[in-house]
Amino acid sequence: MLNWKKDIKNIEVKERLVKRNLTKDFILSIVGPRRAGKTYFLYHIIKNMRIENEDYLFVNFEEIEENLESFINKHQEIYGKLPQFLFLDEIRA
């Protein structure tokens, strides 16, 4: 979890043409074909909104088989609070 945040902070993302006014009270689903840039769009949102590490949780379910609740609990252990934003990548039905 912490490695992803370090990677996201250091990755260079290009400005996107798609603009969204995002809030904590809004759910946004990003769908599209493989290799279309959906994950990088998530990175762009995190960086563009300048969300601090303690305020968001990013989970890539392609690499991890744990459930979301365990990640939320780990986040709370590390930062002492629940995340304000959840970014979920490669969700499978």
N, C-alpha and C positions, 0 to 999 in steps of 0.2 A: 504494500500500500504506500509506504513512504518512498520507495524507489520510483513508483509511477509519478508521484508528485514532483520529485526531483527532475525526472525526465521531462515532464510537462513544462516545468519552469524554464528548463534549458533549451527546449526545442524551438526552432524558428518556424512560425506559421505565417503564411501570407494572408493579407486582408481578403476577406470573402465578399462576393457580390451580394450574397443573401444577407439581409439585415433583419434582425428581430429585436423587439423590445421585450426583454426578459425580466421576470420578477421571480421571487421565491414562491409565489402562489400560482405558478403557471407550469403546466406539463408540456414539454415539447418533444415530439417523437421525430427522429430523423431516420428516414428510410431511403433506400436506394440500392443500386447494384453493388456488388463487390468492387473494391478498389476505387470507389467514387469520391472518397474523401470525407466520409461521415465521422470517423474518429478524429481526424484533424480539425473538423468543424467543431467538435466538442472541445478540443484543445484551444481553438481560437476563442470560443466563448469564455472559457476559464481565464485566458490571458487578457482578453479585451475588457472583461468586466473587473479585472484585477481582484479576483477572489483569492483571499488568503487561504493557506493550507488548512488551517483549523476550521474553515467555514465550508469546505466541500469534501465529498467522498467520490472518488472515481474508481469504478470496479469494471474490469474487463473480464467477462465471464468466459471468454475463449481460453484464457490462461488459468482460470481458477474454477474449482468446482464447489467451493463453499457457498453457503447461502448468504443472502444479503444481510440478514440479521446479525450474523457473526461479524461482518465487516463494520456494521454500524456500532456494534459493541466494542470492537477494537478501536475504532475512531474515538469513541467516547473515553476509552481507557487512556489513549495517547494524549488527546487534547482537552479532556475534562468537560466536553460538551458534545451535543449532537450536531451533525453537519446541517448547515442551512440549505445546501444544494447537494443533490445526488446526480451523478453522471454515470449512467449504466451503458456499457458498450458490449456488443455481441450478445444480446439477450436472446435466449432460445425459448421457444414455446414449449 
